[in-house]
Amino acid sequence: MAEDVRGRLAFNLSELAGALGDFGTILPLMFAVSLVCRLNLGIILLFFGIWFIFTGLYYRLPIPIEPMKVIAVVAISSALGGSELAAAGIILGLLFFFLGFGKWLYYLEKYVPNPVIRGIQLGLALLLLKSAGTFMFQAPAFFVFGITVIILVFLLSYLGKVPDLSALVLLATAAIIGVVLHGVPDMYLLKVPELVIPSFSDYISSIPELVLPQAVITITNAILATSLLTKDMFSREVPPEKLSKTIGIMNIVSAPFGGFPMCHGAGGLAAQYRFGARTGGSNIFAGVILLVIAVLFAGPGIQELISPGVYGALLVFVAIEMGKHGLKTDSILVTVVTGVMAVLSVVGGFIAGMVLAYLLKYYRERRQRASRVTPPPAP
């Protein structure tokens, strides 16, 4: 049932737990990107913190800030430089800022069938499970530990009718274990952000490998699916145009100064909601935590503090929450085909879902026309 949280900001343990719900996605990706691409982790987390606080105040809902996942995966696999990532962020920022005006997204929402959007959500749930498996194999003991903690805390909260603080308890426990095993991370003061000026070739090369595939998943998941999910979870829907504008502003401002390309996301919203977030107070909590890490501790030691297995455990339950919403579909066939194909390629899944949805629509309409013109049987 949707919850009425209009205009409210809450700051309690549930909101704090929800604030940590999407860290299992954000932190592993950004730690890996900063290490492989030799980027300043502090600058990356600084902008995440700023925009978490901004969106919490602006939307008054737990609208998440997430790294653009296609860009993150390509950046890690190809060890891309900061200038090419900045070029992609600037192009996408301008694109989504201007898409937020006029009726562009209205027509996209009108002609992209709901089962295709649900399929993208399902595909992301499957991709999250795949990522969880990767983290599980890196640290199986911590993965089992994380799953156990989440289930136990959830059961205690259910039986005691208290907020589910499983993400908060798990990350706090994992951090304490990390301090015992590795010691307290050294302070690492943030350096002043420097302007990154991409070359013309950076802009050109970023379009086919970064901009186009990311634009598809941003439109479907970060904008249309997130807008749809706000209607599922809360008493009001955040319009796609509004989400597109904030994505544009975030990247136009952040990308030229070393910020990683960012968006919203249905998966992040599902994660924060799953672990207790109901208002923008959760975003403000998340932003403050990330700012503290960025300004004081974003050095090499912070990456070793929490085991990858813990992040894997969080991703399992985020994937379950995401999958539940992905299956709220009008056509299970279209949604499943889209979701399975999206595991191989988000763009491929989107195209396959669109083709199948319109073929089924054409077939149904043809049968309806045939049934109207078929003469009645002779007496």
C-alpha positions, 0 to 999 in steps of 0.5 A: 500500500502506498504511504502518505508522506507528503512534505514530511522529513523524518530523522529516526532510526528507520530513516538512518537504516534506509539511508544505508540501504543502497550503500551496497551498490554505491560504495563497491562500484565507486571504490572499484572505479577510483582504484582502477581508473585512478580517480579521487574517491573523495571527490566522487563521494563528495558530490554524492553526499551533496546531491543526496542532501539536495534531493532529500530537501527537494523531493522530500522522498528517498529519491536515490543518487546512484552511479550510472551503472553502464558507465561504471562497468565499462570504466572498470573493464576498460580502465577509462580516464577521468576526461572521458568520464567527464565528457560522458557526464557532461553530454548526458547532463545536457541531454537529460536537463533538456529532456526535462522540458516539453513533452519528450518524456511524456511521449516516451512514457506513452509509447514505452509499454509498462511491461517493458519498464517492469522488465528493466526492473526485473533485469536489474534485480537479476544483475544485482543478484549476479553482482551479489554472487561476485561479492559472495565468492570474494568473501563467502564467510562474510556473505553468510554472516551478512545474510544471517544478520539481516534475516535475524534482525528482520525477524526480531523487528517483525516479531517485536513490531519495531523498524527493520534496522538490518542494514544499519546493524549489519554495516555497523557490525561489519565496520567494527569487525573491519576496525578489529582486523585492519585498524582504524583507517587513517584520516585522509583530508580531501583535496580541492576539486580540479577542473577536468576539461575533456578533449574533442576526441573524449566527447566523440569516443564516449558517445557509442561506448558510454552515452548511448547505452547509458541513456537507454537505462537512465530513461527506463530505470532512473526516470520512468521506472523510478517515477512508476515506483514512487507511485507504488510506494508513496501517495504521489508520483514524482513526474519523469520530467522532474527526475530528468531535470535533477539528473541533468543538473547533477551531472552538468555541475559535478562532471567537470570537477571529477564527479562520477556520472550520477542518476536516480534509480528504481533499484536504489529507491527499492533498496532504501525503502526496503531498509526503512526509508520513507522520507527525504530525511533518509537522503540527508542522513546518507549525504552527511555520512558520505560527506564525512567519509569524503572529507576525512577518510576517503583514502586507501584504508576505507576500502578494506574496512568492510568486506565485499561479502557484506555488500553482497548480502545487502544486494541479495535483499535489494534484488528481492525488493526490486524483483517484487516490483518488476513482477507487477506487470500486465504481461509476464511474457514481455517482462520476463523476456525483457528482464532476461535479455537485459542481463546480457545487454540492457539495450538489447533487453529494451529492444527485445521487450519493445519488439515483443510488446508491439508484436503482441499488441498487433496480434491482439488487435488483428484478432479483435478485428477478425472477430468483428468481421467474421459472419455468424454461423449459418442456422 
